[in-house]
Amino acid sequence: MASLSVNCCRAMQAGKRLLPAHKLVPAVSGAVPVRRLNLHEYQSKTLMEQYGCNTQRFKIATSTQQAQTATSELGVEEVVVKAQILAGGRGKGVFSSGLQGGVKVTKDLASVPELVSQMIGYNLKTKQTTGDGVTVRKVMVAESLDISRETYFAIVLDRSMQGPVLVGSPEGGVDIEEVAASRPERIFKTPVDITVGVTDKQASEMAKNLEFTGPALEEAARQIKSLYRLFCGVDATQVEINPLGETSEGEVVCFDAKINFDDSAKFRQREIFAMEDTAESDPREVEAARYDLNYIGMTGDIGCLGIYTFQVVKQVTQHPLSLSLSLPPVNGAGLAMATMDIIKLHNGQPANFLDVGGGVNEKQVLNAFRIITNDPQVKAILVNIFGGIVDCTTIANGIVGACREIQLRMPLVVRLEGTNSVKARQILDESGLPIQAASDLADAANKVVASLHS
C-alpha cells in the first residue's frame, strides 16, 4: 500500500494538478509506508508545546459562548480566529454562510462571537476541499502576534540523503511553492546524521540561512533543535512550519504547523493516533482503514480491486515542495493504479481505487466487496490479482464467499495470476457464480467495459 498511489488518486479525485516538476533533491525509487493520520492545527501545536517549541497561546471553541470565554481568558488586545479543518488554504476560503476567509484577525474582541457564529456549523470551501467544502466544528482562538518576518522551515525524510533533511527558506508564507519553483537558490537543505541528530552548528547555520540575526538567531537555532526532537519523538515523516516567524519584539514563533506521521509507528504512538478526527473523511475510507484497505472513491461506474502480494514494489512520494521522499520497501499499490489506468484506456470509468496488501485474507476480500458494492454508482467490478506471498486459492475462496454472502448481482470480471493460479481459477469456475475469467489485464478491461452495455 503506497502513499504515492493514494495521493495521486486524491489529486485525480479533486481535479488537481500534481506537483511541479522542479526537484529540490533528485528522485530516488523506494516504497513508503501508508500515511493516513492527519491532525488539526491545534493538535499539532499541542504536540509542539510538549517539545518546547514556541507557539501562540490559544484556546479551542465549539460554540460562540466558548469562543467568548476563550477570548476573555487569553487576556490580549488582539486575537486571531482560525477555522479548524484538515484542508489547507483556509485563509482564502469561503463559508456557506457567506463569510470570506477562515482566518480572521481582530482587535474588536466583542465581535468574536459573531465571527464564530458564521464559522461553526457552516461549510468552508478552499482550494484543497472537494464538493461543497468541509463543515467546521471547532475554531481556534489565539493571541495575535505582530509578525515582522516570515520564514519557512521543515524536517523531512529523504532516502537519497539516507535520513532526515532540514529544509528552510528566508521567504516563508503562502507562496513557498513559488519560491521553490522560481528561486531555488533561496531553498536551503541540510542532511542530518540520524545517529547524531541536529548539531548546534547545523542549527545555527540553518538559522543564518533563514536570515535571523542577533538574539533571534540563537532562539531560532534552539527552535530548530526542539522541532527535531519533536520529529523523532512522535515518529514523524515530516514536520513543516510555515511560517516560522519573527515578531516585532524579536520572538521566534511557530505560527502554523503540518505534521505527517509514520503509520508503522502506531503501536508506540497510540495517544497521537487516538487524536485522529475522521469527521471530514469519506465514510468508505474510514471503514476501509478498519480492515487495512486503501480506498479512494472516484466518479466512475466500474468498481476496482487490486491485490498485489509480492514483497517489494518501488514507489516515490513527494514533499509539498517536490522534495523526493522515500523509505524502506513495503507492499505496493501499483497494481491497483494499473487497473484504473487500463479501464480508462478501454474507455471505462473507475469508481474507486482499492488496494489490498500482501497479507490479504478472505475476510478482507469480503469487506472490500462490501465497500465497493455499497457504492450505488458501481455497475460492474474488475478484480485484478497478482499473487506471490499469498496463495491465489485463498483469494479465490474469498471472492466466492463474498459473492455469495452479499448476493452479488452485477457483472464481475477476475484476472488472476500467481501462486496456484490454475487451482484458483478452477475454484472460480466451479463456484456456479457468474464470474468472468480474464486471460490478461487487457482482456479483463475489455470484458468489464463490455458488460456495462450487454
KALINPE-V806925 format. One line per field, one symbol per residue. phi: phi as a letter, one per 20 degrees, with the letter a starting at -180 (. if undefined). psi: psi as a letter, one per 40 degrees, with the letter a starting at -180 (. if undefined). burial: b if it has 16 or more other ideal C-beta (glycine too) atoms within 10 Angstrom, else e. A space follows every 10 residues. Layout:
phi=???
psi=???
burial=???
This chain:
phi=.dfgffffff ffgemeffff fgdfcgfcfr fcffcdfcdf gfffffffff dmefcffbcd cdbfffffff ffffmdebcc dcfdcefemf gdfceffofe neccdbeeff eggffffedf ndeddcfded lencfedbcd dcfedfeebd cdbbccebff dlqfcecbbf deofdfffff fdcffeddcc fdffednfeg fffffffffe mecmgfffff ffffffffff gffdledbcd dbdeddefen fdceebbccd deffegfdcf ffffegdefe efgfffffff dlddccfdde cdfccdccce fcceccdcfg emffdbcgfc fddfffffff fffffdmdcf eadbddffef cffffgffff ffffefefdb cddddcdcfd ffffffffff fffffelgdd gcdcdccpgm fffffffffe fmefdeedfb ffffffffff ffde
psi=hhdddddddd dddefiiiii dhhdhiihih iiihhdhhii dddddddddd eehhiiiiih ieiddddddd ddddfidhih hhhgieiafd deihieeehh hehhhiegde eddddddedh eihhhieeii beahhheiih hihhihhdih ihhihihhdd efaihhhihe gaaefddddd ddgdeehhhh ihhdedahid ddddddddde fiiadddddd dddddddddd dddefiehhh hgihihieee ihhhdiihhi ihdeeddefd dddeehhede ihdddddddd efihhhhaea ehhhhhhhfi dhhhihihid efhhhiiiia iieddddddd dddddffihh eihhhhadfi iddddddddd ddeeheehei hhhhhghddh hddddddddd dddddeghei hhhhhhiahf ddddddddde deighhiida dddddddddd dee.
burial=bbbbbbbbbb ebbeeeeebe eeebbeeeeb bbbbbbbbbb bbbbbebbee bebbbbebbb beebebbbeb beebebeebb bbbbbebbeb eebbbeeebe bbebebeebe ebbebbebbb ebbbbbebbe eebbebbbbb bbbbbebebb bbbbbbbbbe beebbbbbbb bbbeebeebb beeeeebbbb ebeeeeebee ebbbbbbebb bbeeebbebb bbbbbbbbeb bbebebbbbb bbbbbbbeee bbbbbbbbbb bbbbbeeebe ebbeebeeee eeebbebbbe bebbbbbbeb bbbbbbbbbe eebebbbbbb bbbbbbbebb bbbbbbbbbb ebbeebebeb bbbbbbbbeb ebebbbbbbe bbbebeebbb bbbbbbbeeb bbbbbbbbbb bbbeeeebee bbbbbbbbbb beebbebbee beeebbebee beebbbbbbe beee
